[in-house]
Amino acid sequence: MQRTRQFLTKLFFPSASLRHFSSGKSLPWHLWIPMPQLSPSMSEAKILRWYISEGEHLEMTQLLALVEVDRLLSDPSQHTGPTEMQIEGHEEGIIAQLLLNEGDVASPGEPIALLCESADDVPQFEGIDPPEDVSDSMFVWQAYVADAKDAQEHCRIPEHNKVRQEE
């Protein structure tokens, strides 16, 4: 599986594969997780809560983080203040690093975490310097408005996340 991922990365995203493997040493398969661009007007978001820890396995459709976005809507007249959103990962792997602490702010495209394939690979990423911008990362995500009241206004909360939100 690792060789297939590396091959596809190099085949379809040659500049991405060079950027993500540019540390000078040969590293196992990994994927930088960027702060997603949650709206066209978003300039930054704050990590309010991590739902996962370093070394844990990220499952497909598992919640990764709760973030606060100040400008979710592009029309200033519709601005109602900060909106909390849950980021859900659509990749599987081990969280090798969480690059931000709860309360830290990041711009869209800035790396917030590092995903690798195996727990055995995690020590190889100690001391690695993350790139400044990983907006071209192949990490697949989806985001949901966390508050049910806001969700009615902006979008919806999926059924499988309602239980997690109430915990």
KOLSEPA-899760 format. One record per residue (C-alpha): z, y, x. Coordinates in pm, 1 decimal, always signed. Layout:
<rs>
+----------+----------+----------+
:       c3 :       c2 :       c1 :
+----------+----------+----------+
:        Z :        Y :        X :
...
+----------+----------+----------+
</rs>
This chain:
<rs>
+----------+----------+----------+
:       c3 :       c2 :       c1 :
+----------+----------+----------+
:     +0.0 :     +0.0 :     +0.0 :
:    +83.4 :   +239.1 :   +284.7 :
:   -257.1 :   +190.9 :   +447.9 :
:   -433.0 :   +249.7 :   +116.8 :
:   -246.2 :   +578.2 :    +65.6 :
:   -322.2 :   +695.8 :   +418.2 :
:   -688.9 :   +601.7 :   +383.2 :
:   -726.4 :   +780.7 :    +49.6 :
:   -543.6 :  +1086.6 :   +180.2 :
:   -775.5 :  +1112.2 :   +481.8 :
:  -1085.8 :  +1036.8 :   +274.9 :
:  -1033.3 :  +1277.3 :    -13.4 :
:   -800.3 :  +1538.7 :   +135.5 :
:   -881.1 :  +1562.9 :   +507.7 :
:   -717.5 :  +1904.4 :   +554.9 :
:   -408.0 :  +1791.7 :   +363.6 :
:   -367.4 :  +1481.0 :   +575.1 :
:   -388.2 :  +1684.2 :   +894.4 :
:   -137.8 :  +1936.8 :   +768.8 :
:   +109.7 :  +1675.8 :   +650.4 :
:    +94.0 :  +1467.9 :   +968.2 :
:    +93.4 :  +1757.4 :  +1214.8 :
:   +437.3 :  +1708.4 :  +1369.1 :
:   +293.9 :  +1570.4 :  +1693.4 :
:   +444.9 :  +1226.2 :  +1651.6 :
:   +309.5 :   +944.8 :  +1441.5 :
:   +502.4 :   +929.5 :  +1115.8 :
:   +491.7 :   +680.4 :   +831.9 :
:   +337.3 :   +779.0 :   +498.3 :
:   +513.8 :  +1078.2 :   +345.3 :
:   +453.5 :  +1345.9 :    +88.9 :
:   +592.3 :  +1698.8 :    +83.3 :
:   +716.4 :  +1799.7 :   -261.4 :
:   +632.8 :  +2164.3 :   -332.4 :
:   +803.3 :  +2406.9 :   -567.2 :
:   +557.6 :  +2384.3 :   -855.0 :
:   +371.6 :  +2685.3 :   -992.5 :
:   +525.2 :  +2667.7 :  -1340.5 :
:   +338.8 :  +2970.6 :  -1475.5 :
:    +73.0 :  +3212.9 :  -1348.8 :
:   +330.5 :  +3494.2 :  -1331.9 :
:   +598.6 :  +3293.8 :  -1151.3 :
:   +688.0 :  +3429.5 :   -808.1 :
:   +991.8 :  +3211.1 :   -736.6 :
:  +1237.2 :  +2966.1 :   -889.9 :
:  +1598.1 :  +2876.1 :   -820.4 :
:  +1716.7 :  +2516.4 :   -780.9 :
:  +2004.3 :  +2486.4 :  -1028.1 :
:  +2061.6 :  +2113.6 :   -995.4 :
:  +1919.5 :  +1815.2 :   -812.6 :
:  +1905.7 :  +1503.0 :  -1028.3 :
:  +1852.8 :  +1286.6 :   -718.9 :
:  +2006.7 :  +1268.4 :   -371.3 :
:  +1868.6 :  +1206.5 :    -24.7 :
:  +1808.5 :   +837.0 :    +34.6 :
:  +1769.0 :   +755.8 :   -335.4 :
:  +1460.2 :   +597.3 :   -484.7 :
:  +1253.5 :   +829.1 :   -706.2 :
:  +1106.6 :   +636.6 :   -997.8 :
:   +794.9 :   +728.1 :  -1191.7 :
:   +881.9 :   +992.5 :  -1461.1 :
:  +1233.6 :  +1044.6 :  -1321.1 :
:  +1379.4 :  +1393.1 :  -1334.1 :
:  +1388.4 :  +1549.6 :   -988.4 :
:  +1546.2 :  +1891.9 :  -1038.1 :
:  +1651.0 :  +2160.4 :  -1282.1 :
:  +1509.3 :  +2500.2 :  -1187.5 :
:  +1541.5 :  +2851.8 :  -1323.5 :
:  +1225.8 :  +3059.4 :  -1357.3 :
:  +1258.5 :  +3431.4 :  -1419.4 :
:   +903.8 :  +3505.4 :  -1532.8 :
:   +767.5 :  +3213.9 :  -1730.3 :
:   +548.0 :  +3428.0 :  -1955.5 :
:   +283.6 :  +3658.9 :  -1813.7 :
:   +326.1 :  +3916.9 :  -2092.8 :
:   +629.5 :  +4137.7 :  -2004.0 :
:   +685.6 :  +4222.3 :  -2372.2 :
:   +756.7 :  +3853.5 :  -2441.2 :
:   +998.1 :  +3820.5 :  -2149.2 :
:  +1332.5 :  +3688.5 :  -2276.0 :
:  +1506.5 :  +3633.4 :  -1942.5 :
:  +1536.2 :  +3330.1 :  -1717.0 :
:  +1415.2 :  +2993.0 :  -1845.0 :
:  +1551.9 :  +2661.5 :  -1721.7 :
:  +1293.8 :  +2390.5 :  -1661.2 :
:  +1324.2 :  +2026.2 :  -1559.3 :
:  +1080.3 :  +1897.2 :  -1298.2 :
:   +980.6 :  +1534.9 :  -1343.4 :
:   +819.3 :  +1336.5 :  -1060.8 :
:   +517.8 :  +1115.7 :  -1120.0 :
:   +538.1 :   +947.7 :   -780.5 :
:   +756.8 :   +668.8 :   -646.1 :
:   +934.5 :   +661.5 :   -314.2 :
:  +1250.6 :   +744.1 :   -125.0 :
:  +1377.6 :  +1101.9 :   -101.2 :
:  +1394.7 :  +1145.5 :   +276.7 :
:  +1506.6 :  +1509.8 :   +264.0 :
:  +1610.5 :  +1772.5 :    +13.1 :
:  +1513.2 :  +2095.4 :   +184.9 :
:  +1696.9 :  +2332.7 :    -49.4 :
:  +2053.3 :  +2342.0 :   -175.1 :
:  +2146.8 :  +2408.1 :   -533.4 :
:  +2131.0 :  +2785.4 :   -577.7 :
:  +1849.4 :  +2831.1 :   -323.5 :
:  +1527.0 :  +3006.9 :   -425.2 :
:  +1171.7 :  +2901.4 :   -335.9 :
:   +823.7 :  +3035.9 :   -397.1 :
:   +549.7 :  +2818.4 :   -548.0 :
:   +402.7 :  +2593.5 :   -281.0 :
:   +709.8 :  +2608.1 :    -57.5 :
:   +836.6 :  +2257.0 :    +28.5 :
:  +1155.6 :  +2161.6 :   -155.3 :
:  +1180.3 :  +1791.7 :    -63.1 :
:  +1016.9 :  +1511.5 :   +135.5 :
:   +922.9 :  +1175.0 :    -12.2 :
:   +857.1 :   +863.1 :   +196.0 :
:   +773.5 :   +504.7 :   +111.1 :
:  +1069.7 :   +309.6 :   +245.9 :
:  +1439.1 :   +365.2 :   +315.5 :
:  +1370.5 :   +227.4 :   +664.6 :
:  +1140.8 :   +527.7 :   +727.6 :
:  +1400.4 :   +797.5 :   +647.9 :
:  +1549.4 :   +825.2 :  +1003.6 :
:  +1202.3 :   +900.7 :  +1143.9 :
:  +1196.8 :  +1229.1 :   +951.5 :
:  +1522.0 :  +1367.4 :  +1094.0 :
:  +1456.2 :  +1700.2 :  +1262.0 :
:  +1100.9 :  +1733.9 :  +1129.1 :
:  +1001.0 :  +2093.9 :  +1062.6 :
:   +846.9 :  +2134.0 :   +718.4 :
:   +526.6 :  +2334.3 :   +682.6 :
:   +559.0 :  +2677.5 :   +522.7 :
:   +320.1 :  +2600.4 :   +237.4 :
:   +244.1 :  +2261.3 :    +84.6 :
:    +70.3 :  +2383.0 :   -230.5 :
:   -213.4 :  +2139.7 :   -150.3 :
:    +29.0 :  +1845.7 :   -163.5 :
:    -77.0 :  +1548.3 :   -372.2 :
:   +270.1 :  +1518.9 :   -531.8 :
:   +224.1 :  +1483.9 :   -907.9 :
:   +483.0 :  +1648.7 :  -1131.5 :
:   +538.8 :  +1764.0 :  -1485.7 :
:   +784.6 :  +2024.1 :  -1611.3 :
:   +969.6 :  +2070.2 :  -1937.9 :
:  +1172.8 :  +2357.0 :  -2076.5 :
:  +1531.2 :  +2229.4 :  -2056.0 :
:  +1692.1 :  +2415.3 :  -2347.3 :
:  +1592.0 :  +2285.6 :  -2692.5 :
:  +1589.7 :  +2641.6 :  -2835.7 :
:  +1354.2 :  +2762.3 :  -2559.5 :
:  +1147.1 :  +2444.5 :  -2584.8 :
:  +1052.2 :  +2530.7 :  -2940.9 :
:   +926.5 :  +2865.6 :  -2816.9 :
:   +747.2 :  +2749.3 :  -2499.3 :
:   +672.2 :  +2376.4 :  -2522.0 :
:   +850.3 :  +2049.2 :  -2600.2 :
:  +1116.1 :  +1819.2 :  -2456.2 :
:   +991.9 :  +1461.3 :  -2423.8 :
:  +1195.2 :  +1194.2 :  -2600.0 :
:  +1280.7 :  +1005.9 :  -2277.4 :
:  +1446.5 :  +1316.2 :  -2130.7 :
:  +1660.4 :  +1415.6 :  -2431.3 :
:  +1934.3 :  +1170.2 :  -2337.3 :
:  +1947.1 :  +1292.4 :  -1976.2 :
:  +1969.5 :  +1654.1 :  -2087.8 :
:  +2275.2 :  +1586.6 :  -2304.5 :
:  +2467.0 :  +1411.2 :  -2021.4 :
+----------+----------+----------+
</rs>
